[in-house]
Amino acid sequence: MTEAGTRERILTVALHLFGAHGYHRTSVRAIAEQLGITKAGVLYHYPSKYDILAGLAEPLLVAMEATVAAAAAAPPAVARRTVIEGLLDTYLTHRYLLRLVLNDLSMAGPGAIFERFRDAMLAANHLVAGPDPTFAEQVRAAQIIGAMGDPIVLYPDAPTAELREQVLSGIESLCGAASSERTVRRGRPPAMSPELVAAARRMSERDGSGVAEIARELGVSRATLYRYLKEKRL
């Protein structure tokens, strides 16, 4: 077997054992025995158990960081939607690894894994909260992000499409409540900027979003959308 193949086998077995017994209760020797190789053979590829953990976490962390970067580069009007859907798809792709990350307190210890996970979550929270957020809006953003991960951890074997649909439905309710609170506190903007109009059209044409969903995401009323987009049916 190639070196890359051996490394992949080590990660596969480690993920299973970490998930079944926990990170701290799983030894490198146990991983080696499961693979039918020596402990030294495992350590040749991964110098420590933490390096194995880092190898497991890398795909999730890279995907999270890429999602946050893409959302940060998107127009402000669609940044929230971009980061929410991007993180949700990342979590679904790496659902078993996410379960390990959130269930095992070893991930919360000092080290690069936790720091990268924390930094990506803080950046996502900032994007969901929006520009110049109040503390209440920051808390609501954290609740929205938490609403993505928890169901995936609790229902790891649920059909992906159905789980995604239900998670997004719950998030939309939270986003709607957040938009309503923001409107009460700050007042609804009297007009849509050209950037918001362009964002609304992109959401309709590219994603097939309806008027209610677009209005909720952009923080405007449906009447305002109709007024500015009456020449283009959504």
Backbone torsions as a table, in degrees:
resi	resn	phi	psi	omega
1	MET	NA	143.7	179.9
2	THR	-68.5	163.2	178.1
3	GLU	-62.1	-40.8	178.4
4	ALA	-63.3	-37.6	178.8
5	GLY	-66.5	-38.8	177.7
6	THR	-65.6	-42.7	178.2
7	ARG	-60.5	-40.7	179.5
8	GLU	-65.6	-40.1	178.1
9	ARG	-64.0	-40.6	178.6
10	ILE	-59.8	-45.5	-179.4
11	LEU	-65.1	-39.8	-179.7
12	THR	-62.7	-46.5	179.7
13	VAL	-67.4	-41.5	179.9
14	ALA	-61.7	-42.4	178.9
15	LEU	-59.8	-42.3	179.0
16	HIS	-64.9	-46.6	-177.5
17	LEU	-70.6	-39.9	177.4
18	PHE	-61.9	-42.2	-179.6
19	GLY	-66.3	-35.8	-176.7
20	ALA	-81.2	-37.3	-171.5
21	HIS	-120.8	-9.4	-176.1
22	GLY	93.2	155.1	-178.0
23	TYR	-64.3	-48.9	-174.6
24	HIS	-69.1	-29.7	-177.4
25	ARG	-88.5	0.3	177.4
26	THR	-105.6	124.6	-179.5
27	SER	-97.8	160.1	174.8
28	VAL	-62.0	-36.9	178.8
29	ARG	-60.7	-39.5	179.3
30	ALA	-64.5	-39.2	177.0
31	ILE	-63.4	-43.7	-179.6
32	ALA	-62.7	-44.2	-179.3
33	GLU	-63.0	-39.0	178.4
34	GLN	-64.0	-32.8	-178.7
35	LEU	-84.5	-19.4	-176.6
36	GLY	79.6	28.1	176.7
37	ILE	-128.1	175.1	-179.5
38	THR	-81.3	160.8	174.7
39	LYS	-59.0	-40.8	178.1
40	ALA	-61.0	-33.4	178.5
41	GLY	-65.5	-37.7	176.3
42	VAL	-67.9	-46.0	-176.8
43	LEU	-68.5	-19.6	174.8
44	TYR	-63.9	-38.8	-178.4
45	HIS	-87.3	-35.7	179.5
46	TYR	-133.2	107.3	-172.1
47	PRO	-59.9	-18.5	179.0
48	SER	-150.7	167.5	177.3
49	LYS	-64.8	-34.8	178.3
50	TYR	-63.9	-34.3	177.3
51	ASP	-65.2	-34.0	175.3
52	ILE	-65.3	-44.6	178.0
53	LEU	-60.1	-42.6	178.8
54	ALA	-63.4	-38.7	177.4
55	GLY	-64.1	-37.9	176.6
56	LEU	-66.4	-42.0	-174.6
57	ALA	-75.6	-21.5	-171.8
58	GLU	-55.1	-48.4	-178.9
59	PRO	-60.3	-40.0	178.4
60	LEU	-64.9	-46.3	-177.9
61	LEU	-64.8	-43.0	179.2
62	VAL	-61.8	-43.1	-179.6
63	ALA	-66.2	-40.5	178.1
64	MET	-63.1	-45.5	-179.0
65	GLU	-64.2	-39.1	178.2
66	ALA	-66.9	-38.5	178.8
67	THR	-63.7	-45.9	-179.7
68	VAL	-64.3	-41.4	179.7
69	ALA	-63.6	-41.1	178.9
70	ALA	-65.2	-40.6	179.5
71	ALA	-67.4	-38.8	180.0
72	ALA	-65.1	-29.0	-179.9
73	ALA	-85.9	-9.9	-179.2
74	ALA	-78.9	159.8	174.8
75	PRO	-56.4	143.2	-177.8
76	PRO	-52.0	-34.0	-176.5
77	ALA	-65.8	-23.2	-178.0
78	VAL	-118.6	3.8	-177.6
79	ALA	-61.5	-42.6	-179.0
80	ARG	-61.0	-49.5	-179.4
81	ARG	-60.4	-41.8	-178.7
82	THR	-61.9	-45.8	-176.7
83	VAL	-73.6	-35.8	179.5
84	ILE	-64.9	-51.8	-177.7
85	GLU	-69.0	-35.9	179.0
86	GLY	-65.4	-44.7	178.4
87	LEU	-66.1	-39.8	179.7
88	LEU	-61.4	-44.9	179.3
89	ASP	-66.0	-35.3	176.2
90	THR	-64.4	-45.4	179.1
91	TYR	-61.2	-42.1	-179.5
92	LEU	-65.8	-38.2	179.2
93	THR	-65.3	-37.5	-176.1
94	HIS	-113.7	40.6	-170.2
95	ARG	-61.6	-38.7	-178.1
96	TYR	-72.8	-34.6	175.8
97	LEU	-69.6	-39.8	177.5
98	LEU	-60.0	-40.3	179.0
99	ARG	-62.0	-41.0	177.4
100	LEU	-63.5	-44.2	-178.2
101	VAL	-60.9	-45.6	-174.0
102	LEU	-82.0	-23.2	-177.9
103	ASN	-90.3	-23.4	-174.0
104	ASP	-103.2	115.9	-176.9
105	LEU	-65.2	-14.3	177.8
106	SER	-60.6	-26.9	179.9
107	MET	-69.0	-22.6	-177.2
108	ALA	-88.3	1.4	178.7
109	GLY	-78.9	169.3	179.5
110	PRO	-59.5	143.2	178.4
111	GLY	146.0	168.0	-174.0
112	ALA	-65.8	-33.0	-178.4
113	ILE	-61.6	-54.1	-179.3
114	PHE	-62.3	-42.3	-177.3
115	GLU	-62.8	-41.4	178.7
116	ARG	-68.6	-40.9	178.1
117	PHE	-62.8	-46.8	179.7
118	ARG	-60.9	-45.8	-177.2
119	ASP	-64.3	-39.2	178.3
120	ALA	-66.0	-40.3	179.3
121	MET	-67.2	-40.0	178.1
122	LEU	-64.7	-40.5	178.6
123	ALA	-65.4	-40.5	177.2
124	ALA	-64.0	-41.3	178.8
125	ASN	-59.7	-41.5	179.2
126	HIS	-62.4	-41.1	-178.6
127	LEU	-70.1	-38.5	179.7
128	VAL	-70.6	-36.9	-179.2
129	ALA	-67.7	-28.8	179.1
130	GLY	88.7	176.1	-177.4
131	PRO	-69.0	141.7	176.5
132	ASP	48.7	54.9	-175.5
133	PRO	-78.4	152.2	169.2
134	THR	-77.5	169.7	177.1
135	PHE	-63.0	-38.3	178.7
136	ALA	-60.5	-39.6	179.3
137	GLU	-69.3	-34.1	175.8
138	GLN	-65.9	-40.8	177.9
139	VAL	-64.7	-44.1	179.1
140	ARG	-62.0	-38.1	177.6
141	ALA	-62.0	-41.5	177.7
142	ALA	-63.2	-36.9	177.5
143	GLN	-65.9	-38.7	178.8
144	ILE	-64.0	-44.5	179.8
145	ILE	-65.6	-41.5	177.5
146	GLY	-62.3	-32.9	180.0
147	ALA	-66.9	-17.8	176.9
148	MET	-79.9	-47.0	-172.3
149	GLY	-77.1	-40.1	-172.8
150	ASP	-59.4	-48.4	-179.6
151	PRO	-62.7	-32.7	-179.6
152	ILE	-68.8	-36.3	177.2
153	VAL	-70.5	-40.8	-176.7
154	LEU	-74.6	-29.8	-177.0
155	TYR	-126.3	63.8	-174.2
156	PRO	-67.2	-21.1	-177.0
157	ASP	-101.4	4.8	178.8
158	ALA	-68.1	149.0	177.4
159	PRO	-56.2	133.5	-172.6
160	THR	-58.0	-48.5	-175.6
161	ALA	-63.5	-42.7	-179.3
162	GLU	-67.7	-42.1	179.4
163	LEU	-64.0	-43.0	179.0
164	ARG	-60.1	-44.7	-179.2
165	GLU	-60.7	-45.1	-177.5
166	GLN	-70.1	-38.2	177.9
167	VAL	-64.0	-45.0	179.4
168	LEU	-63.4	-36.2	178.5
169	SER	-62.4	-43.4	178.2
170	GLY	-66.1	-39.1	179.7
171	ILE	-65.6	-39.1	178.8
172	GLU	-60.8	-36.6	177.5
173	SER	-65.3	-42.4	178.0
174	LEU	-66.0	-41.3	178.5
175	CYS	-64.0	-38.5	178.6
176	GLY	-64.1	-40.3	177.9
177	ALA	-65.7	-39.9	179.6
178	ALA	-64.6	-40.3	179.8
179	SER	-65.9	-38.9	179.2
180	SER	-64.5	-42.8	178.8
181	GLU	-62.6	-40.7	-178.7
182	ARG	-65.1	-38.4	-179.6
183	THR	-64.8	-43.0	180.0
184	VAL	-62.5	-42.2	-175.6
185	ARG	-74.9	-40.0	-169.0
186	ARG	-109.8	-12.2	-176.2
187	GLY	82.4	143.3	-178.9
188	ARG	-78.8	136.1	179.4
189	PRO	-60.2	139.1	-174.0
190	PRO	-72.1	-17.9	-175.8
191	ALA	-149.8	161.1	175.6
192	MET	-96.6	134.7	176.5
193	SER	-75.4	162.2	175.6
194	PRO	-55.9	-33.5	179.8
195	GLU	-66.1	-40.4	178.5
196	LEU	-67.5	-38.8	178.1
197	VAL	-61.8	-45.1	179.7
198	ALA	-64.2	-39.6	179.0
199	ALA	-64.3	-41.5	179.4
200	ALA	-62.1	-41.7	179.5
201	ARG	-66.1	-39.6	178.5
202	ARG	-64.3	-41.3	-179.9
203	MET	-63.2	-36.3	-179.9
204	SER	-73.6	-46.4	-173.8
205	GLU	-77.4	-39.7	-176.2
206	ARG	-85.2	-41.9	-173.0
207	ASP	-103.2	-11.0	-178.8
208	GLY	71.9	23.3	-178.3
209	SER	-69.5	146.9	177.7
210	GLY	-88.0	172.3	-177.0
211	VAL	-59.2	-46.2	-177.1
212	ALA	-61.6	-43.4	-179.0
213	GLU	-65.8	-43.8	-179.9
214	ILE	-64.5	-43.2	-179.9
215	ALA	-61.0	-42.5	179.7
216	ARG	-65.0	-42.2	-177.9
217	GLU	-67.2	-39.2	-176.5
218	LEU	-89.7	-8.0	177.6
219	GLY	75.3	32.5	177.5
220	VAL	-126.0	166.5	178.9
221	SER	-83.3	160.1	176.4
222	ARG	-64.0	-34.0	178.6
223	ALA	-62.8	-39.3	178.6
224	THR	-64.5	-43.1	178.1
225	LEU	-58.8	-48.3	-179.6
226	TYR	-59.8	-39.0	-177.4
227	ARG	-64.8	-41.1	-176.4
228	TYR	-86.0	-19.7	-175.9
229	LEU	-119.7	21.3	-175.3
230	LYS	-61.1	-23.5	-179.7
231	GLU	-81.5	-6.1	-178.9
232	LYS	-134.7	116.0	-178.4
233	ARG	-71.7	129.6	179.1
234	LEU	-89.3	NA	NA
